[in-house]
Amino acid sequence: MITKKKAIGLSVGTLTVMNIAAVVSLRGLPSEAEYGLGSIFYYLFAAIVFLIPVSMISAELAASLPKKGGVYRWVGEAYGSRLGFLAIWLQWIQNTIWFPTVLTFSAVSIAYIGADPSSTDVPLANNKIYVAIVCLVIYWGATLINLHGLSASAKISKYGGMIGTIIPAIILTIFGIIWLASGKPLQLDTNINTLFPDLSNIKNLVLASSIFLFFAGMELSAVHVTEIDDPQKNYPKAILSAAFIAVCIFIFGTLSLGFVLPVKSINLTQGLLVAFDRYLVAYNLSFLTPVIAIMLVIGVLAGVSTWIGGPSKGLLAVGHHGLLPPFLQKTNKNGVQVNILLVQGVIVTILIFLFTFMTSVQAVYQILSQLTVILYLTMYILLFLSGMKLRKQQPNIPRPFKVPGGNVGIYVLGTLGCCGAILAFVLSFLPPAQIKIGSTAVWYGILIIGYIVFVGIPLIIYSFRKESWKNESDDEKIEPFSWEEKK
């Protein structure tokens, strides 16, 4: 008699690592290093009011609505396909706008590869033409790789996260601990009173609001909630473990930067490389500066390659449901959403050309980061509201994982998440006091017009949708919502 071997579910440790990989990035550390010990408060605040609510609520939604569609399915079940389409569009478009910011970090890292190790002043890193060209070359190169299919991009991204994020984070933290233990002078204000920042100055909170973007992306790993053994018990363990480790990486990495960089000289795009260089010079390891720069570039390349194909693939699936015109549903022989990637590339290229109109690379970097934040937070607000509504609207559907605490638990986390997201949303429109942005009218104009345009496009597309846009093949078909089946 042959016994069927039991499938092995994901372990708590495995899912913890997957969640860490989904959210942790080092490129934003310089923006928070300006707050010194106060950054600890911001990281913990964002984890409590954003990371944990996102993780728990998206896990319940993924477990109770496992059919294809992701956030489109979750929001669409609660508020209809129009807002469901808006949600998955925002998940895709914010990622598209995010590309120039992470590519800028890559361009700066490349500038340090051939730089004089004895100097932290790298003029090439501030050259807008150079930055724009490098961004375009890397992005379109990664797009071409993705057009060859998932296996091609997977080969590049397989080890990139470890080489370009985890290992540099460990090295930076070790450097900071050694620096602190050896009694070397600290550029960071260690006065315990600075642990609780001055919240009366709204403009100083703008950069801090970008921490919410640091913790974004956990909803993508929520689809694995049903693959873990005993999800009701083990998924919260994995989430809390991942949140703790992610917060530790961000806190220790940020403080390590602050130990060696004076607050007034921290550069958002170059700060991480400058900090590494300071440590390497101090420890007579300056010859490793190009190596660190290459590692960070590898991390960026792996991330860009992975994210170019991911969200756009989800948008394609929804498009087959009749919400995108046939032009945007076209795939090549490898099954890759070729026209969506081309449209995505055009948007990225236009955004990169903004470098020629803004005062500095830092200004462009920050405005695109904040536009990304306000678009992504809109999607998260819809997610929180959907989780609360569906718990009340569909109380009897099977839920392999439920937010602990019954209805009170999900309402508390959902309300907490909404309040935190709305606060960060409002703050993200304000120009940061630490960066010279040039004209405030241009700043507000780009953010407001950009938000209206990117939110309006999916609503317009939805209004003009046609029945002929649907792709009814079994492989591409998305199951109807429960309210559609009732009709």
N, C-alpha and C positions, 0 to 999 in steps of 0.2 A: 504493500500500500504506500502510495506516495503522498506525503503531507505537504501542503502548501506552505512555503516559507513566508513568515510574517514580514511585511515591508518594514523597513527601518525608518523611523521618523527622524526629523531634524532634532539634534540635541540642543539643550539650552545654550551651550557654548557656541555651537555653530551659528545659531540664529543671532546670538549676541554679536558675533564678529560681522555677520551680514549687515546688521543694523548699523554698526559702527562705520562700516565701509560706505553705507548709504548716505551718511550725514557729515562725516569728518573731512575737513579740508583745512589746510594751513594758510591759504592765501589771504584770509581775512584777519589773521591775528594782529597785524599792525594797526588796523582801524580801532581795535579794542585796547591795545597797549597804551594808548593815550590816556586811558582812565585809571591806570595803575592798579592798586588794590581794589578800587571800585569796580573793576571788570569782573571780579569774583561775584559781586552782588548781581550784576547784569546777567552773567551766565546762569546762575542759579535761578534767577527770576524767570528767564526765558525757558529754562528746562521745566520749571513747575507749571507755568501758565501756558506753555505752547507744546514743548516736546512730548511730555507725558500725555496731555489730552489728545494730540494728533495720533500718537502711537496706539493708545487704547481704543479710541473711537474708530479709527480706520481698521483696526484689527477686528472689531465686532462687525463692521460693515462687510469686510472681506469674507469673514466666516459665514455670515448669514446670507450674503448675496454673492455666491461663488461663481456665478455665470460671467461670461466674457463681458468686458466693458469697463472694469475698474471704477474710477471716480465718476464716469458717465453713468454707469449703472447705479451707483450709490445715490448720487444727487437726483438722477432722473426718476428713481423710484419714489422719492419724497416730493419732488417739486416739478416733475415733468421733463420731457426730453429737451425742451428749450434751454433750461438752466443746466441740465445734464451736459448738453453740448458745450455750453459756456464754460463749465467747470473743466472738462478735459481739454478744451481749447486753451484755457489759461495755463493749465499744467504744461502744455506744449510751448506756448508762446513765451512764457516767462523763461523757460529753458533756452529758447532761441535768443532772447535778449541777454541772458546770462553769459553766453559764449564770449562776446567781446571782452568782458571783465576778466574771465579766467585766461583768455588768450593774451591779454595785456600782461598779466602776471608771467606767462610763459615767455613773452618777448623780452621782458625785463630780465628774466633768469638767463636767457640766451646771451644777453648783453654782458652778463657777468662771467660767462665762460671764458672769453678771451681777454678779460680786463686785467689790469695790473693788480696783483694780490695785495700790494701795499697801500692801495687807494680804494676808498669806498665811494668816491665820486666818479660815477660812470656816466659821462655825458650822453652816450648812445641810448641809455635807458630812458632819457628824457626827450629824445628825438621823436616827434610825433609821426614823421614820415616812415622812419624805421619801424616803429611799433605797428603802424597800420599795415605795412607790407608783410611783416612777420605774421601778424594775426591772420591775414588773408591766405598766406601760403599754408600755414598749419591747418586752418579750418578746411580749406578746399581739398587739401591732401587727405585729411581724415574723412571728408565726405566721399572722395573717390574710393577710399578703402571700404567704407560702408556699402557702397554700391555693389561690391563684390560678394555681399552676403554676410550673415552673422558670423560664420566661422572665421572670416578674414579679420573682422574687428575684434573678435574674441581673443585671437592670438596676441594682439597688441595690448589689450586691457587686462589679460590674465594676471600678470605680475606687476602691473603699473601701480596699483593702489599700495601694495606693500613697499615697493621701491621708492615711490614718489611721495608717500604720505606717512605711513606708519614708521618706517625707519628714520626719516628726517625728524619726525616728531619726538622719537625716543632720543635721538642725538641732541636735539635742541634742549630737551628737558634735562638730560645728563649734564650738558654744558652749564645750564643755569644752576643746577644743584651744586656742582663743583665750584662755580663762581661764588655762590652764596656761602658755602662752607669754608672757602679759603679766605673769607673776609675782605674780598676785593670791593672797591667802592661801587655803590649802587646808584644808578641814575633814577631809580624808582623811589618815590616817596613812600617809606615804610611806616609812616604814622598810622596807627590803628584807626584813627578817626576817619581816614580816607576810605576805609572799607565800605562805608555807607556814603555814597556820592551825594552831591548837592543836586536835588531833583527840582530845584526852583528855576534853574536856567534851562528852558525848553530846548534851545538850540544845541546845548551840549548833549542832549539826549538823542539827537538825530543819528549819529554814528552808532550809538548803542542799540538803536532799534534794528539795525542790520543784523544783530545777533540772531534774530528770529530766522533769518535766511540760513544761518549756520546750521540750524536744527531742522531745516526743511528736507523733505524727501523720505521720511520714515513711512509715509503711506504706501510707498512703492514696495517695501518689504512686507507690508501687512498681508499680501496675498499668500504668504507662506504660513499663515497662522494655523491652517488646518493640517499642515505637514509636520507639526511638532507633536510629540506624545503628550497627552493630557494637557491640551492648550489652556484650559481654564486655570491650571496651576502653574504651568511652565512658561507660558507666554509672558505674563507679567514679570516673571523672574528675568527673562531674556531682555525685556524692554528696560526694566529698572537697571539691570547690569550695564546694558549698552549706554543708557543715559548717564550713569555714573562715570563710566570710562570716558565717554565723549566729553563730558564736562571737565574731567581731570586733564585730558589732553589739551583742551582749549585753555583752561586756567593756567596750567604749568607752562604751556607754550607761550601764552601772552605775557606772563610774568618774566619768563626767560628773556623775551625781547626787551621788556622794560628795564631789566637789570643793566643792560649795556647801551640803550638808546635814550638820549634825552628826549623828553616829551615833545619839545618844540621842533625837533629835527626828524621826527618819525614821518616817513614817506609811505603812503598807502600801497604803492606799487613796488617800491624797492626795499621797504623796511625789513622784510624777512631775510633777504639776501645780505643786507648790511649787517644785521644782527649776527648771522652765521659768520660773516667775515670778521667781525669784531672778536668773536670767540676763537676762531681759528688762528687769527694773528696773535692773540694773547697766549694761546697754547702752542705756538710755533708750528701750527699746522696749516698755514696759509696756502700751501700748495694744494690743499683739498677744496678750496673755494670753487674751482670749476667743476669738481666732482659733485659737490652738493647742488650746484646750479643745474647740472645735467640730470641729477636724480629728480629734482623738482619739475624739470621740463618733462621727464618721462611720466611723472604722475599726472601732469596736465594733459599730455597727449592721450594717456589711457582714459582719463575721465571724459575728455571731449569725444573720443572715438566711441565710447560706450553710450554717452548721452545723445549723440547725434541720431542714432538709430532707435533708441528706446521709446521716448515719448511720441515720436512721430509714427512709430508702429501702432501705438494705441490710437492715435488720431485716425490712422488708415482704417482700423477695424470699425470705428464709429462711422467713418465715411461710407463704408459698405452698407451701413444701416440706412443710407439714404440722406445723409446730412452733409455730404461733400459732392461737388460736381464730378463727373467721370474723369475730368482732366487730373484732379488731385487723387484719384483712386488708382491711377496707372502704376503698374509695377513692371520691373524689368525681368529678365529671364531667371534672375536669382531670387525673385519674389520680394525685392526691395522696393519701397515706396519712392520711386525715383523722382516724381514731380513734386512731392511734398518736400523732399530733401533739397531740390533745386529752389523752390520758393523760400524755404528756410534759409538757404545760402544767400539768396538775394537780400533778405531782411538783415542778416548778419553783416553783409557787405555794406549796406547803407548805414547801419549803426556804427560800423568801424570808421566810415568816412566822417562821422561826427567829430572825430579827433581834430580835424582841420578847422573846426568852428569854435571849439571850446578853448578856454584860457590855458588849460594844462591837461596832461594825461591823467593826473589825479582827479580833476574835475569830471572828465568823461567817465573814468572808472567809477566814481561815486554816483553820478547821476544815473548811469545804467544799472548800478547795483540797486539803487532806490526804486527805479521803475520796475525792476524785477521783483522787489519786495512787495510793492503795492498790488501788482498783478497776482502774485502767488498767494498773498494773504486773502485776496478776494475769493480765490478757490477754496482756501481753508475755512473761511467763514461759512461758505456753502456746505462744506463737509461737516462742520460742527452742527449746523442747524439740521442737516439731513439725519445725522446720527440720533439726535434727540427726537425728531419727528417720527422716524421709523420705529423707534422703541415704543412709542405711544400708538402709532398708526397700525403697526403689524406686530403686536406683542406675542403672537403664538407661532411665528415662523421659527424653525430650528436655528439655534445659535450655539454652535460648538464652543464659541468663546463669547462671553458677555463682559462688559465693563463691570468690575466688582462694585458692590454696593447697591445693586438693583437699580430702579428708576432714579433714585436720588443720586447714585454714583454717576450715571451718565449725564444727568442734568447739571450736576456740579461741575464736572469736567468740561462739558460742552459750553456752559456759561463762562467758565474761567477761560477757556480757549478763545471764545468769541471776544470777550473783553480785552484779552491780551492782544489778539490780532487787530482789533479796531484801534487800540492805542498805538501800536506800531505802525498801522496804516496811516493814521493822521500825522504822526511824527515824521514819517518818511517823505512827506511833501516839503518839509522845511529844509532849507539849505544849511549844511553844517557850518558852525562857526570856525572850525579848524582848517577849512579849505578855501582857497581863493577861487571863486566860481565865475568871476566876471559879472555879467549882467544878471541880476536876479529875475528880470523879466524873461530872459531866455531860459533860465533854470526852471521857473514855474511853467513857462510855456511848453517846454519839452515834456515835463512830467504830466501836466494836465491833458495836453493834446495827445500825447502818447497813450495815456490811460484810456481816453475816450475812443481813440482809433482802435486800439487792440481789444477793447471790450465790445465795441460796436460791430466790428467785422463779423464775428460769429453770429451775432443776432441778425445781421443783414442776410448772411448766408442761409440761416435757418428760415427766415421769412420767404426766401425765394426757392426753397428746396422743392424738388419734384419727385413724384413717385418713380419716374424712370431712373433716378439716381441709385436706387437700391440694387445691391448685388446679392442675389438670393442663393448663390452656391452654398453648399453645405459647409465648406471650409471657412467661408467668410461670414456666414449668417450670424447675427446677434439675436439671441432669444428676446421675445417681446417682454416689456415690463408687465408686472402683475396687473396694473390698472388697464393696460391694453388688452390683456387676456379677458378681463371682466367685461370689457366692451364687446 
